[in-house]
Amino acid sequence: MFYKHRDCISSLLFLFVLDKIFTFAANYLLKDLHMSAESLILFFIVGAFLVGIALLFSSYIPPTSTNPQKSETYECGIPTEGLSWLQFNVGYYLFAIIFLVFDVETVFIFPWAKVMKEAGITGFIEILIFFFVLGIGLLYAWKKGALKWE
């Protein structure tokens, strides 16, 4: 019982320290909107360091238990019958990957739409090339039958 409270308190303390470090780094590096190259590199190094510290910290904090029941497959409290490792149709994964590609495409289109007037004809040609490459990918997936849901 004690270790749960200790872990909770240490996790909160760690998050508080991370918040203070990140706030200090952000205030120091982002004095104005124009960052120098050294500040940008320092910002990424501090970010990578904090992520590494968080990963190391999270691997030491949780209580560990090694009993055979922990590695069993859990299916709503019902004991499994037979093998629990089933092979799924690869079409589901292909469909999900294609969805992600076109979902990420919208992430790039919205900022382009925001600065379309400032980008001029060069920006317009670049987005046409972007759509052309995505269209080729869509045609390839369509030709291979990856969009059929069977």
Residue pairs with C-beta under 8 A, 6 or more apart in sequence:
3 63
4 63
7 61
7 62
7 63
10 61
11 61
14 54
14 57
18 50
18 53
18 54
21 46
21 50
22 50
25 43
25 46
29 35
29 39
29 40
29 42
29 43
35 43
72 80
73 80
73 84
75 84
91 146
91 148
91 149
91 150
94 141
94 146
95 146
95 147
95 149
98 138
98 141
98 146
98 147
101 134
101 137
102 134
102 138
105 130
105 134
108 130
109 127
112 119
112 123
112 127
115 123
116 123
116 124
119 126
141 147
